[in-house]
Amino acid sequence: MRRAAVITSSDSGYAGEREDMSAPVICEILEKAGYQITYKILLPDERGMLSREMARLADENIADLILTTGGTGFSPRDCMPEATMDICERQVPGIPEAMRAYSMQITKRAMLSRQAAGIRKQALIINLPGSPKAVRECLEYILPELEHGLDILQGTAHNCART
């Protein structure tokens, strides 16, 4: 069974002023796909705090897949992509590119999203948008393809070109 962790980045959510509506959507989709949610947390838009939490989850092998929601927009406090890239050993630009391309078919505002994705140790980290609707659209679109990448990352499958 695949293990997943979910991190929400939201100052207002952390302060108790706004309900986190996106993390429950992520958990619902993942659990339906057979993932075990091993960790879930809501943090403020603090780059260092977000980076440390993602690094800890990867370094302590708490999750195979770390999904974040929020903090990917243009607000001065939005820092999730930067926090993610601070700790990733390798970037995976195709995942956010695919999410943006797919989302552009739904709304042109998808071009304003700043998601990032990368690998640390044997964990794949992906930034999802902040809205529940966009989270559902993006995660349902990419999730089937992530299986192969996670298998390769964890050494349970071989690259496509290998015979």
DARA-V578845 format. One record per residue. N is the residue number from 1. RES is the residue in one letter. PHI is phi in whole degrees, 0 to 359 (999 if undefined). Layout:
n: {N/N}
res: {RES/RES}
phi: {PHI/PHI}
//
This chain:
n: {1/2/3/4/5/6/7/8/9/10/11/12/13/14/15/16/17/18/19/20/21/22/23/24/25/26/27/28/29/30/31/32/33/34/35/36/37/38/39/40/41/42/43/44/45/46/47/48/49/50/51/52/53/54/55/56/57/58/59/60/61/62/63/64/65/66/67/68/69/70/71/72/73/74/75/76/77/78/79/80/81/82/83/84/85/86/87/88/89/90/91/92/93/94/95/96/97/98/99/100/101/102/103/104/105/106/107/108/109/110/111/112/113/114/115/116/117/118/119/120/121/122/123/124/125/126/127/128/129/130/131/132/133/134/135/136/137/138/139/140/141/142/143/144/145/146/147/148/149/150/151/152/153/154/155/156/157/158/159/160/161/162/163}
res: {M/R/R/A/A/V/I/T/S/S/D/S/G/Y/A/G/E/R/E/D/M/S/A/P/V/I/C/E/I/L/E/K/A/G/Y/Q/I/T/Y/K/I/L/L/P/D/E/R/G/M/L/S/R/E/M/A/R/L/A/D/E/N/I/A/D/L/I/L/T/T/G/G/T/G/F/S/P/R/D/C/M/P/E/A/T/M/D/I/C/E/R/Q/V/P/G/I/P/E/A/M/R/A/Y/S/M/Q/I/T/K/R/A/M/L/S/R/Q/A/A/G/I/R/K/Q/A/L/I/I/N/L/P/G/S/P/K/A/V/R/E/C/L/E/Y/I/L/P/E/L/E/H/G/L/D/I/L/Q/G/T/A/H/N/C/A/R/T}
phi: {999/288/249/227/238/233/239/257/251/197/298/290/293/297/280/79/267/211/282/282/263/274/302/299/294/300/299/300/296/295/297/298/274/94/276/260/277/267/196/212/209/246/236/287/284/239/307/296/294/295/299/299/292/297/298/298/299/287/295/268/54/277/212/278/232/246/250/244/221/92/75/248/265/261/303/304/271/292/219/299/299/293/298/294/292/300/246/283/275/219/273/230/293/297/293/294/298/295/297/295/300/296/294/297/287/259/211/293/293/301/296/270/280/244/302/223/210/193/240/226/55/250/249/262/245/227/273/255/297/266/275/303/297/292/300/299/301/291/293/296/288/270/305/301/280/293/307/296/299/293/299/295/302/265/78/263/215/253/302/304/282/287/255}
//
